[in-house]
Amino acid sequence: MRLFALGLALNVLAGLDPSSAEGLASDATTIILGSNGTITLKGNSSTSEVILDYGANVEGFPTFEIISVSGDTSGLQITYSESLAVLLSSPTSDGPLGLAAAMDTYRINNYNITEPTNKTNRLIQGGFRYQKLALLTPGDMVLAKVGVKPSISTTPIASLPGSFQCSDDRINQIWNVGARTVQMNEIPARSIPDFWEVSSEGSLVHSLAPQSLSGVVASSLMDYEIEFDVKPIAGGFSFSALASTLNDGVYIWCNIANGSISANSGSSESADFLAFATLPSNITVGNWYHVKAAISAELISIYFGSTKVLEFSQTYAFFGSSGLGAALGQSAMFRNFTLASPAVNFEYSAQLTDTSFLPDFLMGTNPLAAAVDGSKRDRISYAGDLDVAVGSTMVSTVGVEYIMGTLELLGSSQMTPGFFSPTAKIQQEPYSKPLESNITGLIGYSFNMVTAVANFYQYTGNTSIAKEWAPKVVRMLDWADSQVLPSNGLFNISNPAFSGDWNYYDPAQSGVVTKFNMVYAYALQSSLTMLDDAGVNTTTYRSRLDALRVAINTHLWNSEPGAFYISEALTDSFGQDSNALAILAGVTNSNHTSSQVLSTLSELSTPSGPLAFSNGTVAAGFRKLISPYASAYHLRAAFAAGDATVANELLHSLWYPMADPAGANYTGCFWETLDANGGPGLGAITSLCHAWASGPTGELSTYILGATATKPGFREWQVSPMTLGLSWAAGTIPVPDGGVYVAWNATEGQITHLEIESPANTKGVVSLPVCGDGSTWKLNGQAISTSNGTFTVNGGQNLVFSLS
């Protein structure tokens, strides 16, 4: 095996500096090349494999040129991975990824090469740093221009609208990596290709996970039948039963290549085994068959024609819908699909001979630009992720169209009671009216929707956003109030289906849960300005916020650790994000102070960053993992409380190791989750480019540059930098009419020089240290004085404050 780093010397790994375009070799047709030269593969030899290192994550359509071939070259296999360790150890690399149709399911592509040719994949490979080329047959081939055609923006970080630099290169690297993480998760409109190849003969499916029929009714079916015609072309085909909206269900694999049919849990053939049978010997590839499956929570029966080939019961999945697919290396043609459930008077049918059915399975293109959670996984929009990503986006890429598209998708999924669906697949069209449903999941994400849109409005000042969203926010907040217990004034989850949170792998909490009360308070607080500007009388919401803060302090505080406990079921433990939100939502007070909460949260610290929950939760089934998502709120709370020590510890223990090009799993992006040792926390499937981890980029610009909007759209602003022990910092926060540029120098933590440029027709307040040693402040060379260190200024001019 050979290892190339962007065409450099053999066996050399080179990290990409994400703040520049250097290292990403690009030719005139916008191909990011994994190697600048030719690559020779000789099958059945020591040179049968080559690994290319792109230095940092890339994504898009893999492409290569075959210069020459000799002998048997039918077995070219190309594998992708964010992690070298996973690429070398896992037979399926860091896939398969069956959750959505926004990228290729498998991280392995097989090619039958017989002559010189150019190849470009039809589907996108999500984020990967490494690419392994292997010739599995005893021939020789020479390849060139091996690379990827980007499906996202590749604007160098240094050329983005927003900027940040300071005297600590580690902090600069953190800001840059966060910006690149955001950029990697901004999906342009109509950039996702159709998942299937559709013709008048039927739909060709090659190595793709089944995507379940979408819709409120379809996703909740418990008893139904499906029928379809199929012509296996290579190996066999598959379909799903009782599959969720994320395609997790019962996976039926008709592996005609070895004459078997099996059932697995999950969304691919690599999941856990449920049932098995031998197929009749007369079922072969190349012929059309009619397949029927009778599906219920109790029993699943499968027929080829009138012959029953498999029947089994299972306890893995109990409701959902179905889709069609093909396992790795297999392909089939499908047509005439029907799904019927007489029990709920539901029927669906499609001939599968034109593309009109693709949106029904969310397998078409994406109608809107959207911000997703991860470049590799899940490539789905989540409200919780957006809540963190908005701030980092607006100070770096300023991807307004991506946030607007995501808000349109998620906002259209509001249900009649007022709460939202927590997720939206980017291939779906926005709904035209509220969904007739009285249940959702991840209820905290509905509150995150409110804070995300309120934060976005604060950056943009776009009054149309306020007017469009005010009725949605009012419905959500009014529903939340209806769930408050009269006995204690706390928000209560009476239906466990609403529970669950970003940590899906931990036990869901219902009843009175501190996190949900905190995020409710934060949503109330964050939305007041937007509601006021939309003409809503906010007196009631302010009163509710005051009452909720009192109730939380009265009932949810545990004086023993000095923190707010997790839930009424876990009163001896505390969570990182819920306590950080207490600071951000103004819940902390003179009795339960922000400094006390931050001090208690320090008990979560490890050399690799803070654990998301205290050790007492382990006995309740919680995992000891580190969450950049929960830590984003922790970091924001530390900055908001003016605690430079905590902020520095978080930045340097958690985020810098991910941002360090010398790190073992460096991708140029921030990760979804870490284990207690600082490695990828969820194994091979861990997303190593996850937007919810980008929090430091937004917070560094907001607090170190110190520029914040005191009126939406930065019509009025404040500059009050926090030095964080730095000697200088400079950067631009983009605003609707230009940008607010801030640059400062500091000595021993005190600012001595400050420059500000801001758009005309704005005004601001500048906060500087009060001089008590005989020094005076000058503004553009003229002495100025103030008793409290604040100066009111007008925009549209270059302001230079200097201490003399």
Secondary structure, DSSP 8 states (H G I E B T S, - for coil): -EEEETT-STT------TTSSTT-EE-TT--EES-SS-EEEETTSTTSEEEEEEEEEEEEEEEEEEEEEES----EEEEEES-HHHHHH-TTTT----S-SSS-S-SEEEE---SSEEEE-SS-EEEEEEEEEEE-SS-EEEEEEEEEEESS----GGGSSSEEEES-HHHHHHHHHHHHHHHHTEE-TT-S--SSEE-SS-EEEEEE------STTGGG-SEEEEEEEEEEEES-EEEEESB-TTS-EEEEEEEGGGTEEEEEEESSTTS-EEEEEE--TT--TTS-EEEEEEEESS-EEEEETTEEEEEE--SS--S-B--EEEEEEEEEEEEEEEEEEGGGTEEEEE-SSSGGGGGGGT-S--SS-EE-SBTTTT--EEHHHHHHHHHHHHTTT--HHHHHHHHHHHHTTBBTTS-B-SEE-TTS---SS-B--S--S-HHHHHHHHHHHHHHHHHH--HHHHHHHHHHHHHHHHHHHHTB-TTT--B-B-SGGG---S-TTS----BSBHHHHHHHHHHHHHHHHHHHHTT---HHHHHHHHHHHHHHHHHSEETTTTEEEEETTEEEEEBHHHHHHHHHTT---SSS-HHHHHHHHGGG--TT--BSB-GGGGGGT---EE-HHHHHHHHHHHHHTT-HHHHHHHIIIIIHHHH-TTSTT--SS--S-EETTSSBTTGGG--SSBGGG-HHHHHIIIIII-EEEEEGGGTEEEE----TT-SEEEEEEEETTEEEEEEEEEETTEEEEEEEE--TT-EEEEE-----SS--EEETTEEE--SSSEEEEESSSEEEEEE-
